[in-house]
């Protein structure tokens, strides 16, 4: 046992990413709406010329497509600032990101399915959040909560640059999950 190295991953999302790539297994546990959003994020990454689907692609698609996700934010102007920042990222600012992968620090730059390791872990964490809530399918708010809980994600970087208090947002999302658990139903009807 002397030569066995023990490595502790940086986060639960990184642990999920190390278990394997996101693919049909995890995507089978998404609500129909979230599956469509993930497909849109995949198209966005391809269109933007990015090497991988990262957490900023996921955030961008959630904000554009999911009214429940937009309601979690403080105001309409905050969502508009976020979308503006994400659009700038996709039309030029993102060139800095296209040349590098979204990395967790300890796992490969791109998973086998074209997901960044951080995005792969976030997808798994969204499903785990839904299961804790008693729902077999992850929804948009589950994915947003998983994105916000991952401090190494590009989504958190985008949120911070757009002036969103990430800690406050996470508290709001946790409170929403507790209320939904207390009602005994999922976030999506």
Protein Blocks (a to p, Z undefined) as FASTA:
>chain_A
ZZpccdddfbfklmmmmnoccdfklmmmpcfklmmmmmmmmmmmmmnopabdcfklmmmm
mmmmmmklmmmpmblklmmmmmmmmmmmmnommmmmmmpccdehlacfbdfkopafklmm
mmmmmmmmmmmnopabdcfklmmmmmmmmmkbmklmmmmmnopafklmmmmmmmmmmmmm
mnopafbZZ
